[in-house]
């Protein structure tokens, strides 16, 4: 117990109580910020609708936006976001999601009966979603996405994962929408719902390893080294929920010790994830080895409260049909995906790097 400058005795009970008060104030601040953001975007949406409809009915060109901006800024000098440029952003935002103009692309796809075009929510649902993320995020999404379905995918991911603008831009530039859930898996057969759906959406194909710098001829150890050295970027590429445990993790089966390339724990799936790396095209025997590792983790590491372990094989290339055949008789839930990267070291620089064999030879001399 201690006394402060006013002579009040600070007890543990007081500390606990004041911590709870601080927590409630912070929660209220967050709620207030969300409400302010929602109200602002609600205003932007209505402004966008009015601008579009006025231009349609009165046949006004863009010149009136400067006059509109000047009049609004004069009346509300403390309110930001009323510049001519932002009014154009606001108009584009409304037109994009209301399917007027550019947004018609998604409607055309749906009317053409494309099987891979998911149904679009009603406009009222869209409004609620897009008003739940900051204006800066909305601008990046609407200008970088080609369709409403793609845009809403990133809106939902931003809400689910609390992405910053930089992370959002990285995920869009890395084409997460096109890659997520595209790996070959047997999750629907080997895992119960809803874990199977969540696990399937967790995987990407291909994985983008552009954050790595490797020489032209690299082996699996070099790839593993590079990924572990860039573990933060690797975790970002793997996706939300992966927690890194270790590399070359030993596991004892009988009297023989085996080593898994990479081991993770997924906090949303509540399960271990074994990741094996291959710097060559997929072969059926790769699935058998991964299946063995997943079985071993289930028997030796998995706790009662953990869900079934899954395995992910990331290889340089694969034939999807071969991958599907290989997974058909596997006893464990496995996924197979490719990786790609375009950034290799400059040819002159590469030639100056010793290979693993050259290093080992030098050490033995």
C-alpha atoms as a printed R data frame, in Angstrom:
    type eleno elety resid chain resno       x       y       z
1   ATOM     1    CA   UNK     A     1   0.000   0.000   0.000
2   ATOM     2    CA   UNK     A     2   1.248   3.512  -0.824
3   ATOM     3    CA   UNK     A     3  -0.014   7.062  -0.404
4   ATOM     4    CA   UNK     A     4  -0.098   9.606  -3.207
5   ATOM     5    CA   UNK     A     5   0.484  13.361  -2.918
6   ATOM     6    CA   UNK     A     6  -3.048  13.978  -1.588
7   ATOM     7    CA   UNK     A     7  -2.669  11.365   1.133
8   ATOM     8    CA   UNK     A     8  -4.961   8.740  -0.404
9   ATOM     9    CA   UNK     A     9  -3.979   5.152   0.365
10  ATOM    10    CA   UNK     A    10  -3.544   3.325  -2.976
11  ATOM    11    CA   UNK     A    11  -4.624  -0.260  -2.327
12  ATOM    12    CA   UNK     A    12  -4.713  -3.271  -4.646
13  ATOM    13    CA   UNK     A    13  -8.481  -2.965  -4.661
14  ATOM    14    CA   UNK     A    14  -8.176   0.631  -5.884
15  ATOM    15    CA   UNK     A    15  -5.630  -0.347  -8.560
16  ATOM    16    CA   UNK     A    16  -7.918  -3.049  -9.865
17  ATOM    17    CA   UNK     A    17 -10.890  -0.697  -9.852
18  ATOM    18    CA   UNK     A    18  -9.048   2.147 -11.644
19  ATOM    19    CA   UNK     A    19  -7.718  -0.284 -14.266
20  ATOM    20    CA   UNK     A    20 -11.288  -1.334 -14.969
21  ATOM    21    CA   UNK     A    21 -12.328   2.337 -15.277
22  ATOM    22    CA   UNK     A    22  -9.476   2.987 -17.742
23  ATOM    23    CA   UNK     A    23 -10.504  -0.030 -19.783
24  ATOM    24    CA   UNK     A    24 -14.089   1.180 -19.974
25  ATOM    25    CA   UNK     A    25 -12.993   4.675 -21.004
26  ATOM    26    CA   UNK     A    26 -10.782   3.272 -23.773
27  ATOM    27    CA   UNK     A    27 -13.661   1.109 -24.997
28  ATOM    28    CA   UNK     A    28 -15.908   4.151 -25.012
29  ATOM    29    CA   UNK     A    29 -13.286   6.096 -26.970
30  ATOM    30    CA   UNK     A    30 -13.079   3.325 -29.552
31  ATOM    31    CA   UNK     A    31 -16.866   3.184 -29.829
32  ATOM    32    CA   UNK     A    32 -17.005   6.963 -30.198
33  ATOM    33    CA   UNK     A    33 -14.336   6.904 -32.912
34  ATOM    34    CA   UNK     A    34 -16.218   4.178 -34.781
35  ATOM    35    CA   UNK     A    35 -19.461   6.116 -34.475
36  ATOM    36    CA   UNK     A    36 -17.817   9.332 -35.701
37  ATOM    37    CA   UNK     A    37 -16.314   7.438 -38.659
38  ATOM    38    CA   UNK     A    38 -19.678   5.856 -39.488
39  ATOM    39    CA   UNK     A    39 -21.520   9.170 -39.303
40  ATOM    40    CA   UNK     A    40 -18.913  10.856 -41.512
41  ATOM    41    CA   UNK     A    41 -19.092   8.108 -44.126
42  ATOM    42    CA   UNK     A    42 -22.873   8.183 -43.956
43  ATOM    43    CA   UNK     A    43 -22.641  11.896 -44.831
44  ATOM    44    CA   UNK     A    44 -20.181  11.122 -47.659
45  ATOM    45    CA   UNK     A    45 -22.518   8.467 -49.069
46  ATOM    46    CA   UNK     A    46 -25.465  10.857 -49.144
47  ATOM    47    CA   UNK     A    47 -23.285  13.588 -50.688
48  ATOM    48    CA   UNK     A    48 -22.131  11.154 -53.359
49  ATOM    49    CA   UNK     A    49 -25.712  10.159 -54.114
50  ATOM    50    CA   UNK     A    50 -26.833  13.796 -54.356
51  ATOM    51    CA   UNK     A    51 -23.927  14.754 -56.618
52  ATOM    52    CA   UNK     A    52 -24.557  11.835 -58.989
53  ATOM    53    CA   UNK     A    53 -28.299  12.450 -59.207
54  ATOM    54    CA   UNK     A    54 -27.871  16.217 -59.623
55  ATOM    55    CA   UNK     A    55 -25.405  15.720 -62.454
56  ATOM    56    CA   UNK     A    56 -27.820  13.308 -64.107
57  ATOM    57    CA   UNK     A    57 -30.876  15.554 -63.808
58  ATOM    58    CA   UNK     A    58 -29.361  19.019 -64.233
59  ATOM    59    CA   UNK     A    59 -26.619  17.948 -66.652
60  ATOM    60    CA   UNK     A    60 -23.991  19.764 -64.622
61  ATOM    61    CA   UNK     A    61 -20.359  19.106 -65.415
62  ATOM    62    CA   UNK     A    62 -17.495  18.789 -62.945
63  ATOM    63    CA   UNK     A    63 -17.010  22.554 -62.767
64  ATOM    64    CA   UNK     A    64 -19.805  22.881 -60.220
65  ATOM    65    CA   UNK     A    65 -17.807  20.778 -57.723
66  ATOM    66    CA   UNK     A    66 -15.391  23.679 -57.177
67  ATOM    67    CA   UNK     A    67 -18.297  26.023 -56.432
68  ATOM    68    CA   UNK     A    68 -19.909  23.415 -54.192
69  ATOM    69    CA   UNK     A    69 -16.625  22.906 -52.328
70  ATOM    70    CA   UNK     A    70 -16.134  26.644 -51.834
71  ATOM    71    CA   UNK     A    71 -19.670  27.150 -50.501
72  ATOM    72    CA   UNK     A    72 -19.439  24.185 -48.093
73  ATOM    73    CA   UNK     A    73 -15.984  25.114 -46.786
74  ATOM    74    CA   UNK     A    74 -17.172  28.668 -46.162
75  ATOM    75    CA   UNK     A    75 -20.151  27.403 -44.171
76  ATOM    76    CA   UNK     A    76 -18.147  24.693 -42.339
77  ATOM    77    CA   UNK     A    77 -14.536  25.917 -42.041
78  ATOM    78    CA   UNK     A    78 -13.675  23.319 -39.380
79  ATOM    79    CA   UNK     A    79 -14.948  20.350 -41.378
80  ATOM    80    CA   UNK     A    80 -12.298  18.615 -43.492
81  ATOM    81    CA   UNK     A    81 -13.020  16.498 -46.541
82  ATOM    82    CA   UNK     A    82 -14.898  19.124 -48.565
83  ATOM    83    CA   UNK     A    83 -12.208  19.871 -51.138
84  ATOM    84    CA   UNK     A    84 -13.080  19.482 -54.851
85  ATOM    85    CA   UNK     A    85 -10.785  16.454 -55.071
86  ATOM    86    CA   UNK     A    86 -12.409  14.701 -52.109
87  ATOM    87    CA   UNK     A    87 -15.855  15.426 -53.496
88  ATOM    88    CA   UNK     A    88 -14.752  13.579 -56.642
89  ATOM    89    CA   UNK     A    89 -13.603  10.668 -54.459
90  ATOM    90    CA   UNK     A    90 -16.976  10.691 -52.703
91  ATOM    91    CA   UNK     A    91 -18.833  10.632 -56.020
92  ATOM    92    CA   UNK     A    92 -16.670   7.754 -57.313
93  ATOM    93    CA   UNK     A    93 -17.251   5.830 -54.084
94  ATOM    94    CA   UNK     A    94 -21.032   6.041 -54.441
95  ATOM    95    CA   UNK     A    95 -20.965   5.205 -58.154
96  ATOM    96    CA   UNK     A    96 -18.681   2.212 -57.623
97  ATOM    97    CA   UNK     A    97 -20.893   0.478 -55.067
98  ATOM    98    CA   UNK     A    98 -24.252   1.581 -56.456
99  ATOM    99    CA   UNK     A    99 -23.316  -0.099 -59.757
100 ATOM   100    CA   UNK     A   100 -23.584   3.075 -61.762
101 ATOM   101    CA   UNK     A   101 -20.867   3.226 -64.384
102 ATOM   102    CA   UNK     A   102 -17.757   1.208 -63.459
103 ATOM   103    CA   UNK     A   103 -19.539  -1.113 -61.069
104 ATOM   104    CA   UNK     A   104 -21.604  -2.592 -63.903
105 ATOM   105    CA   UNK     A   105 -18.752  -4.998 -64.615
106 ATOM   106    CA   UNK     A   106 -19.680  -7.160 -61.632
107 ATOM   107    CA   UNK     A   107 -23.397  -7.119 -62.569
108 ATOM   108    CA   UNK     A   108 -22.585  -8.200 -66.134
109 ATOM   109    CA   UNK     A   109 -20.551 -11.107 -64.828
110 ATOM   110    CA   UNK     A   110 -23.401 -12.237 -62.621
111 ATOM   111    CA   UNK     A   111 -25.946 -11.961 -65.428
112 ATOM   112    CA   UNK     A   112 -23.665 -13.983 -67.714
113 ATOM   113    CA   UNK     A   113 -23.948 -16.814 -65.212
114 ATOM   114    CA   UNK     A   114 -20.324 -17.188 -64.198
115 ATOM   115    CA   UNK     A   115 -20.104 -19.899 -61.551
116 ATOM   116    CA   UNK     A   116 -17.154 -18.288 -59.767
117 ATOM   117    CA   UNK     A   117 -18.909 -14.928 -59.295
118 ATOM   118    CA   UNK     A   118 -20.399 -14.968 -55.763
119 ATOM   119    CA   UNK     A   119 -23.749 -13.369 -55.147
120 ATOM   120    CA   UNK     A   120 -23.556  -9.690 -54.266
121 ATOM   121    CA   UNK     A   121 -25.157  -8.341 -51.063
122 ATOM   122    CA   UNK     A   122 -28.000  -5.835 -51.294
123 ATOM   123    CA   UNK     A   123 -26.967  -2.183 -51.509
124 ATOM   124    CA   UNK     A   124 -28.139  -1.576 -47.949
125 ATOM   125    CA   UNK     A   125 -25.818  -4.320 -46.665
126 ATOM   126    CA   UNK     A   126 -22.963  -2.938 -48.772
127 ATOM   127    CA   UNK     A   127 -23.467   0.517 -47.261
128 ATOM   128    CA   UNK     A   128 -23.265  -0.872 -43.739
129 ATOM   129    CA   UNK     A   129 -20.034  -2.743 -44.500
130 ATOM   130    CA   UNK     A   130 -18.132   0.033 -46.241
131 ATOM   131    CA   UNK     A   131 -19.090   2.612 -43.615
132 ATOM   132    CA   UNK     A   132 -17.446   0.433 -40.955
133 ATOM   133    CA   UNK     A   133 -13.869   1.037 -42.143
134 ATOM   134    CA   UNK     A   134 -11.969   4.357 -42.361
135 ATOM   135    CA   UNK     A   135 -12.262   6.633 -45.379
136 ATOM   136    CA   UNK     A   136  -8.586   6.184 -46.282
137 ATOM   137    CA   UNK     A   137  -9.074   2.406 -46.476
138 ATOM   138    CA   UNK     A   138 -12.189   2.881 -48.603
139 ATOM   139    CA   UNK     A   139 -10.289   5.026 -51.095
140 ATOM   140    CA   UNK     A   140  -7.549   2.451 -51.543
141 ATOM   141    CA   UNK     A   141 -10.052  -0.357 -52.005
142 ATOM   142    CA   UNK     A   142 -12.293   1.379 -54.516
143 ATOM   143    CA   UNK     A   143  -9.424   2.519 -56.744
144 ATOM   144    CA   UNK     A   144  -7.469  -0.746 -56.648
145 ATOM   145    CA   UNK     A   145 -10.295  -3.280 -57.044
146 ATOM   146    CA   UNK     A   146 -11.872  -4.304 -60.339
147 ATOM   147    CA   UNK     A   147 -15.239  -5.453 -59.023
148 ATOM   148    CA   UNK     A   148 -17.595  -5.034 -56.090
149 ATOM   149    CA   UNK     A   149 -17.049  -8.637 -54.946
150 ATOM   150    CA   UNK     A   150 -13.309  -8.069 -54.771
151 ATOM   151    CA   UNK     A   151 -13.759  -4.755 -52.949
152 ATOM   152    CA   UNK     A   152 -16.129  -6.258 -50.370
153 ATOM   153    CA   UNK     A   153 -13.655  -9.105 -49.794
154 ATOM   154    CA   UNK     A   154 -10.999  -6.576 -48.714
155 ATOM   155    CA   UNK     A   155 -13.510  -4.554 -46.693
156 ATOM   156    CA   UNK     A   156 -14.441  -7.675 -44.710
157 ATOM   157    CA   UNK     A   157 -10.799  -8.697 -44.271
158 ATOM   158    CA   UNK     A   158  -9.966  -5.200 -42.997
159 ATOM   159    CA   UNK     A   159 -12.775  -5.465 -40.435
160 ATOM   160    CA   UNK     A   160 -11.827  -9.003 -39.385
161 ATOM   161    CA   UNK     A   161  -8.100  -8.343 -39.032
162 ATOM   162    CA   UNK     A   162  -7.959  -4.639 -38.207
163 ATOM   163    CA   UNK     A   163  -5.564  -4.020 -41.098
164 ATOM   164    CA   UNK     A   164  -3.673  -0.748 -41.330
165 ATOM   165    CA   UNK     A   165  -3.704   1.036 -44.693
166 ATOM   166    CA   UNK     A   166  -0.210  -0.239 -45.464
167 ATOM   167    CA   UNK     A   167  -1.132  -3.861 -44.752
168 ATOM   168    CA   UNK     A   168  -4.328  -3.477 -46.790
169 ATOM   169    CA   UNK     A   169  -2.379  -2.124 -49.763
170 ATOM   170    CA   UNK     A   170   0.132  -4.954 -49.474
171 ATOM   171    CA   UNK     A   171  -2.630  -7.572 -49.519
172 ATOM   172    CA   UNK     A   172  -4.339  -5.990 -52.534
173 ATOM   173    CA   UNK     A   173  -1.058  -5.615 -54.435
174 ATOM   174    CA   UNK     A   174  -0.256  -9.253 -53.620
175 ATOM   175    CA   UNK     A   175  -3.654 -10.305 -55.113
176 ATOM   176    CA   UNK     A   176  -4.936 -12.026 -51.981
177 ATOM   177    CA   UNK     A   177  -8.479 -12.097 -53.435
178 ATOM   178    CA   UNK     A   178  -7.361 -14.238 -56.374
179 ATOM   179    CA   UNK     A   179  -5.127 -16.533 -54.320
180 ATOM   180    CA   UNK     A   180  -6.996 -17.282 -51.109
181 ATOM   181    CA   UNK     A   181  -8.692 -20.667 -50.918
182 ATOM   182    CA   UNK     A   182  -7.227 -21.833 -54.248
183 ATOM   183    CA   UNK     A   183  -4.903 -24.589 -52.972
184 ATOM   184    CA   UNK     A   184  -5.614 -28.285 -53.612
185 ATOM   185    CA   UNK     A   185  -6.806 -29.820 -50.328
186 ATOM   186    CA   UNK     A   186  -8.788 -32.702 -48.845
187 ATOM   187    CA   UNK     A   187 -10.114 -30.542 -45.996
188 ATOM   188    CA   UNK     A   188 -13.779 -30.983 -46.926
189 ATOM   189    CA   UNK     A   189 -13.398 -34.759 -46.495
190 ATOM   190    CA   UNK     A   190 -11.009 -34.896 -43.546
191 ATOM   191    CA   UNK     A   191 -12.216 -32.027 -41.352
192 ATOM   192    CA   UNK     A   192 -15.619 -31.300 -39.794
193 ATOM   193    CA   UNK     A   193 -17.552 -28.140 -40.567
194 ATOM   194    CA   UNK     A   194 -16.979 -25.259 -40.042
195 ATOM   195    CA   UNK     A   195 -13.262 -26.016 -39.506
196 ATOM   196    CA   UNK     A   196 -12.981 -27.387 -43.046
197 ATOM   197    CA   UNK     A   197 -14.242 -24.164 -44.636
198 ATOM   198    CA   UNK     A   198 -12.048 -21.968 -42.464
199 ATOM   199    CA   UNK     A   199  -8.987 -24.132 -43.104
200 ATOM   200    CA   UNK     A   200  -9.617 -24.049 -46.852
201 ATOM   201    CA   UNK     A   201  -9.863 -20.267 -46.864
202 ATOM   202    CA   UNK     A   202  -6.656 -20.089 -44.836
203 ATOM   203    CA   UNK     A   203  -4.562 -21.451 -47.694
204 ATOM   204    CA   UNK     A   204  -3.420 -19.512 -50.752
205 ATOM   205    CA   UNK     A   205  -2.175 -20.613 -54.144
206 ATOM   206    CA   UNK     A   206   0.345 -19.466 -55.088
207 ATOM   207    CA   UNK     A   207   2.193 -18.036 -52.092
208 ATOM   208    CA   UNK     A   208   4.126 -14.901 -53.009
209 ATOM   209    CA   UNK     A   209   7.723 -14.927 -51.765
210 ATOM   210    CA   UNK     A   210   8.787 -11.680 -53.417
211 ATOM   211    CA   UNK     A   211  10.074 -10.452 -50.057
212 ATOM   212    CA   UNK     A   212  12.958 -12.922 -50.344
213 ATOM   213    CA   UNK     A   213  16.309 -12.468 -52.060
214 ATOM   214    CA   UNK     A   214  17.737 -15.756 -53.309
215 ATOM   215    CA   UNK     A   215  20.346 -16.724 -55.827
216 ATOM   216    CA   UNK     A   216  19.159 -18.437 -59.000
217 ATOM   217    CA   UNK     A   217  20.037 -21.969 -57.893
218 ATOM   218    CA   UNK     A   218  18.908 -22.357 -54.305
219 ATOM   219    CA   UNK     A   219  18.100 -25.435 -52.249
220 ATOM   220    CA   UNK     A   220  15.433 -26.147 -49.629
221 ATOM   221    CA   UNK     A   221  17.693 -25.180 -46.728
222 ATOM   222    CA   UNK     A   222  18.357 -21.757 -48.279
223 ATOM   223    CA   UNK     A   223  14.636 -21.232 -48.874
224 ATOM   224    CA   UNK     A   224  13.864 -22.250 -45.294
225 ATOM   225    CA   UNK     A   225  16.662 -19.995 -43.959
226 ATOM   226    CA   UNK     A   226  15.369 -17.050 -45.960
227 ATOM   227    CA   UNK     A   227  11.773 -17.539 -44.789
228 ATOM   228    CA   UNK     A   228  12.782 -17.807 -41.134
229 ATOM   229    CA   UNK     A   229  15.023 -14.738 -41.438
230 ATOM   230    CA   UNK     A   230  12.035 -12.882 -42.857
231 ATOM   231    CA   UNK     A   231   9.532 -14.527 -40.507
232 ATOM   232    CA   UNK     A   232   7.457 -11.367 -40.059
233 ATOM   233    CA   UNK     A   233   6.894 -11.068 -43.810
234 ATOM   234    CA   UNK     A   234   6.341 -14.816 -44.082
235 ATOM   235    CA   UNK     A   235   3.661 -14.723 -41.377
236 ATOM   236    CA   UNK     A   236   2.006 -11.806 -43.177
237 ATOM   237    CA   UNK     A   237   1.963 -13.833 -46.393
238 ATOM   238    CA   UNK     A   238   0.639 -16.951 -44.632
239 ATOM   239    CA   UNK     A   239  -2.241 -14.885 -43.266
240 ATOM   240    CA   UNK     A   240  -3.845 -13.939 -39.975
241 ATOM   241    CA   UNK     A   241  -3.778 -16.540 -37.207
242 ATOM   242    CA   UNK     A   242  -0.443 -18.267 -37.786
243 ATOM   243    CA   UNK     A   243   1.887 -18.330 -34.786
244 ATOM   244    CA   UNK     A   244   5.458 -19.472 -35.466
245 ATOM   245    CA   UNK     A   245   6.785 -22.278 -33.238
246 ATOM   246    CA   UNK     A   246  10.038 -23.314 -34.887
247 ATOM   247    CA   UNK     A   247  12.018 -24.791 -37.771
248 ATOM   248    CA   UNK     A   248  13.455 -28.285 -38.121
249 ATOM   249    CA   UNK     A   249  11.295 -29.215 -35.151
250 ATOM   250    CA   UNK     A   250  12.261 -32.689 -33.866
251 ATOM   251    CA   UNK     A   251   9.618 -35.302 -33.238
252 ATOM   252    CA   UNK     A   252  10.319 -38.804 -31.947
253 ATOM   253    CA   UNK     A   253   8.438 -41.721 -33.499
254 ATOM   254    CA   UNK     A   254   9.424 -45.031 -31.951
255 ATOM   255    CA   UNK     A   255  13.191 -44.793 -31.587
256 ATOM   256    CA   UNK     A   256  13.687 -42.576 -34.654
257 ATOM   257    CA   UNK     A   257  13.843 -38.784 -34.584
258 ATOM   258    CA   UNK     A   258  12.362 -36.880 -37.511
259 ATOM   259    CA   UNK     A   259  12.509 -33.143 -38.213
260 ATOM   260    CA   UNK     A   260   9.690 -31.061 -39.654
261 ATOM   261    CA   UNK     A   261  10.617 -28.066 -41.818
262 ATOM   262    CA   UNK     A   262   8.356 -25.533 -40.079
263 ATOM   263    CA   UNK     A   263   5.774 -25.811 -37.317
264 ATOM   264    CA   UNK     A   264   3.046 -23.272 -36.558
265 ATOM   265    CA   UNK     A   265  -0.020 -23.021 -34.358
266 ATOM   266    CA   UNK     A   266  -3.139 -21.440 -35.837
267 ATOM   267    CA   UNK     A   267  -5.014 -19.469 -33.188
268 ATOM   268    CA   UNK     A   268  -8.306 -19.394 -35.107
269 ATOM   269    CA   UNK     A   269  -8.307 -22.993 -36.221
270 ATOM   270    CA   UNK     A   270  -6.965 -24.008 -32.781
271 ATOM   271    CA   UNK     A   271  -4.595 -26.540 -34.267
272 ATOM   272    CA   UNK     A   272  -0.973 -27.234 -35.145
273 ATOM   273    CA   UNK     A   273   0.062 -26.628 -38.756
274 ATOM   274    CA   UNK     A   274   3.003 -28.527 -40.254
275 ATOM   275    CA   UNK     A   275   4.573 -26.778 -43.258
276 ATOM   276    CA   UNK     A   276   6.914 -28.646 -45.587
277 ATOM   277    CA   UNK     A   277   8.880 -26.834 -48.307
278 ATOM   278    CA   UNK     A   278   9.926 -28.313 -51.644
279 ATOM   279    CA   UNK     A   279  12.010 -26.455 -54.237
280 ATOM   280    CA   UNK     A   280  10.875 -28.772 -57.021
281 ATOM   281    CA   UNK     A   281   7.650 -29.879 -58.686
282 ATOM   282    CA   UNK     A   282   5.189 -31.817 -56.517
283 ATOM   283    CA   UNK     A   283   5.606 -35.590 -56.323
284 ATOM   284    CA   UNK     A   284   3.037 -37.953 -54.725
285 ATOM   285    CA   UNK     A   285   5.583 -39.190 -52.183
286 ATOM   286    CA   UNK     A   286   5.799 -35.659 -50.728
287 ATOM   287    CA   UNK     A   287   2.192 -36.001 -49.522
288 ATOM   288    CA   UNK     A   288   2.972 -39.312 -47.828
289 ATOM   289    CA   UNK     A   289   5.817 -37.779 -45.830
290 ATOM   290    CA   UNK     A   290   3.696 -34.809 -44.764
291 ATOM   291    CA   UNK     A   291   0.848 -37.159 -43.834
292 ATOM   292    CA   UNK     A   292   3.299 -39.023 -41.566
293 ATOM   293    CA   UNK     A   293   4.399 -35.779 -39.845
294 ATOM   294    CA   UNK     A   294   0.800 -34.675 -39.229
295 ATOM   295    CA   UNK     A   295  -0.018 -38.089 -37.732
296 ATOM   296    CA   UNK     A   296   3.029 -37.819 -35.461
297 ATOM   297    CA   UNK     A   297   2.039 -34.337 -34.254
298 ATOM   298    CA   UNK     A   298  -1.494 -35.553 -33.517
299 ATOM   299    CA   UNK     A   299  -0.144 -38.394 -31.391
300 ATOM   300    CA   UNK     A   300   2.800 -36.627 -29.704
301 ATOM   301    CA   UNK     A   301   2.037 -32.888 -29.473
302 ATOM   302    CA   UNK     A   302  -1.690 -32.301 -29.881
303 ATOM   303    CA   UNK     A   303  -3.536 -31.628 -26.632
304 ATOM   304    CA   UNK     A   304  -7.106 -32.685 -25.946
305 ATOM   305    CA   UNK     A   305  -8.416 -29.156 -26.526
306 ATOM   306    CA   UNK     A   306  -6.607 -28.797 -29.873
307 ATOM   307    CA   UNK     A   307  -8.349 -29.481 -33.164
308 ATOM   308    CA   UNK     A   308  -6.934 -31.906 -35.697
309 ATOM   309    CA   UNK     A   309  -3.500 -30.950 -37.051
310 ATOM   310    CA   UNK     A   310  -3.295 -29.936 -40.707
311 ATOM   311    CA   UNK     A   311  -0.372 -30.097 -43.126
312 ATOM   312    CA   UNK     A   312   0.591 -27.646 -45.857
313 ATOM   313    CA   UNK     A   313   3.032 -28.544 -48.605
314 ATOM   314    CA   UNK     A   314   4.428 -25.517 -50.441
315 ATOM   315    CA   UNK     A   315   6.295 -26.500 -53.598
316 ATOM   316    CA   UNK     A   316   7.799 -24.764 -56.607
317 ATOM   317    CA   UNK     A   317   5.303 -26.233 -59.072
318 ATOM   318    CA   UNK     A   318   2.493 -28.767 -59.184
319 ATOM   319    CA   UNK     A   319   0.068 -30.583 -61.440
320 ATOM   320    CA   UNK     A   320  -3.339 -30.140 -59.798
321 ATOM   321    CA   UNK     A   321  -4.613 -33.523 -61.019
322 ATOM   322    CA   UNK     A   322  -1.580 -35.328 -59.595
323 ATOM   323    CA   UNK     A   323  -2.023 -33.421 -56.333
324 ATOM   324    CA   UNK     A   324  -5.708 -34.394 -56.121
325 ATOM   325    CA   UNK     A   325  -4.897 -38.075 -56.749
326 ATOM   326    CA   UNK     A   326  -2.160 -38.009 -54.112
327 ATOM   327    CA   UNK     A   327  -4.508 -36.583 -51.470
328 ATOM   328    CA   UNK     A   328  -7.366 -39.019 -52.136
329 ATOM   329    CA   UNK     A   329  -6.034 -41.811 -49.907
330 ATOM   330    CA   UNK     A   330  -4.300 -39.674 -47.298
331 ATOM   331    CA   UNK     A   331  -5.556 -40.160 -43.736
332 ATOM   332    CA   UNK     A   332  -4.816 -36.587 -42.577
333 ATOM   333    CA   UNK     A   333  -6.062 -33.145 -43.732
334 ATOM   334    CA   UNK     A   334  -3.459 -31.806 -46.173
335 ATOM   335    CA   UNK     A   335  -3.182 -28.890 -48.560
336 ATOM   336    CA   UNK     A   336  -0.839 -28.450 -51.511
337 ATOM   337    CA   UNK     A   337   0.092 -25.058 -52.933
338 ATOM   338    CA   UNK     A   338   2.786 -23.489 -55.073
339 ATOM   339    CA   UNK     A   339   5.044 -20.570 -54.313
340 ATOM   340    CA   UNK     A   340   6.371 -17.946 -56.661
341 ATOM   341    CA   UNK     A   341   8.755 -15.061 -56.560
342 ATOM   342    CA   UNK     A   342  10.212 -12.863 -59.272
343 ATOM   343    CA   UNK     A   343  12.989 -11.201 -57.325
344 ATOM   344    CA   UNK     A   344  16.280 -13.033 -57.771
345 ATOM   345    CA   UNK     A   345  19.679 -11.542 -57.168
346 ATOM   346    CA   UNK     A   346  21.490  -9.804 -59.997
347 ATOM   347    CA   UNK     A   347  23.396 -12.287 -62.193
348 ATOM   348    CA   UNK     A   348  26.819 -10.804 -61.385
349 ATOM   349    CA   UNK     A   349  26.036 -10.819 -57.661
350 ATOM   350    CA   UNK     A   350  24.713 -14.367 -57.802
351 ATOM   351    CA   UNK     A   351  27.872 -15.681 -59.390
352 ATOM   352    CA   UNK     A   352  29.943 -14.328 -56.494
353 ATOM   353    CA   UNK     A   353  27.981 -16.272 -53.868
354 ATOM   354    CA   UNK     A   354  29.365 -19.690 -52.890
355 ATOM   355    CA   UNK     A   355  27.058 -22.685 -52.968
356 ATOM   356    CA   UNK     A   356  26.446 -24.822 -49.876
357 ATOM   357    CA   UNK     A   357  28.729 -27.481 -51.393
358 ATOM   358    CA   UNK     A   358  31.505 -24.913 -51.900
359 ATOM   359    CA   UNK     A   359  31.215 -23.738 -48.287
360 ATOM   360    CA   UNK     A   360  31.340 -27.319 -46.968
361 ATOM   361    CA   UNK     A   361  34.344 -28.091 -49.170
362 ATOM   362    CA   UNK     A   362  36.149 -24.977 -47.887
363 ATOM   363    CA   UNK     A   363  35.561 -25.970 -44.271
364 ATOM   364    CA   UNK     A   364  36.980 -29.445 -44.842
365 ATOM   365    CA   UNK     A   365  40.236 -28.189 -46.411
